[in-house]
Amino acid sequence: MTTTEPTVAGMGPIILDHGVAFRVWAPHADLVSVIGDFNDWDADATPMVGEDAGNWFAIVENAKPGDQYKYAITHGDTTMQRIDPRVRQVTNSVGNGVVHDPYFDWQSDNFSMPHWNELVIYETHIGSFHHDGDGDVGTFDDYRKRFDHLRGLGVNALQIMPIAEFAGDLSWGYNPAHPYAIESAYGGPDGFKVFVREAHKAGFAIILDVVYNHFGPSDLDLWQFDGWNENDKGGIYFYNDHRSKTPWGDTRPDYGRGEVRSYIRDNAMMWLEDYHVDGLRYDMTLYIRSVDGSPHTEIPEGWGLTQWINREVHGFKPSAITIAEDLQNNDYLTKSDADGGAGFSTQWDARFVHPIRDVLTQPDDASRDMHKVIHAINHRYNGDAVQRVIYTESHDEVANGKARIPSEIDHADTDAWHAQKRSTLGIALVMTTPGIPMLFQGQEFLEDGWFQDHEELDWNQADDHTGIIHLTSKLIRLRKNVDGFTRGLTGNHVDIFHVNHGDKVVAFRRWLDGGPADECVVIINFANRHFSQYEFGLPQSGKWQRRFSSDRKQWSDDFAGAASGDIVATDAPYDGQPFRASIELPPYTALVYSQSASASA
């Protein structure tokens, strides 16, 4: 039986006490009906009623959660079957929609997002992180079985590559076919809710990758959804002129159309409201705010849409972080919208990753440019270090012709001494430089090769490189100031006071407020040269304790363990600092020093 009740609010399937309401936007349709398990898929059984603004509505009293359904949409002489644009669950990307029951026992989930300056992000892909059994793709349940590994590592935020339903079962996820549905091969909406709930219990914030610069392009029921289009383009959800073109297909959403803007805004809010995620990372915002990445093809309504969504996100959940991938070094991405900015919390920083990868992977020491290191450490947006995410590996940086850092250093022998040493220098730089640090899955055990969605992480590498995992965990512990004597690594301030261009050594001071147990000194040797006595400046008198050395034998049998331990400052100015010290400094080694609350000789 079908009834209408226009007072029911919402779009898509809406579960009622006496059935399910359905509302869909199809302004150019001549007739719409809902078909499904509840009416034997009969297009004549359940006609919908046209409403204002191009919506169609019906209540199906015998429909219930778990029922499969679609819309039958007639435009002119053509009738098409379409999956609901706002459906939360599908059988698969070319199957049917499923009426999803929104009830879920969150078990008093009251997770508190860490302060942004204490975040350590782990970018990861559900399908390839871990397979339990013979499946071709990892699931949310599979992933949770490795939470102990991540807890031991110390990361506190998991940035999940896109999980909206995509074509097939294997994908990076940047091809959303059904933006509101959760990838069925991963475990669907309930699987993701369990994943988030249990991640929160384990101490992980969840930051979700969302794709709003294009949809599809394959298995895309949004394409010419109600039969209308112009110029043989995408119809009501898309631009139908030159603005439709993106690097991934002719499917850029129409950011100027109110219904499409609401569709994207509501999608962003769904992740926070219904799935309890703690932040969003927007894929390649450059192609939301411009047609082809040039300043001559700007899309002002795209910029305005990101402003609106960021306002809504931060208004609903002030602790939620929004991250832009733009990579154009644009301060306005992370300015407030009141100042004309897009209002993102932070952005991926191209001015760190590209120069640092270049320095680490140069085959000869003479080519390592310390100027690039200096600029990478010092760079920030709007004077705020937390407005940038820094990393040496991401899904983009280890694919598409580029490989993992160990492979870039030595493709023939990724376990070679110099590959291990310089790869760990990169991790040390990420964890000691101002900004929000990020690792890519497997980086903590020197995963080699390149990222592929059909290959599970090589967990044998984790067994072979337990020492490197512990090295990474130690650096994360220092970065989060877990033990209370590296507070400076959470701060906004840096002073690169020592730069030796000839010998390729850099030293810098980090601090939040300054003083003992706050200030940290980091010294890094970027060359294959051992110094028995290397002199550099120190900002305070007294004893400086070595908190970290990347050269310890416990990290790798190939390392020497030769670096100096604790040191005492000498009362003699050096490097523009009031004190100095001399240390043993091994090749390709990073050292971190700090003082206790009451430092003394």
Summary of the structure (lengths in Angstrom):
residues: 601
radius of gyration: 26.7
end to end distance: 85.5
largest distance: 91.0
contacts: 2111
relative contact order: 0.08
helix: 28%
strand: 25%
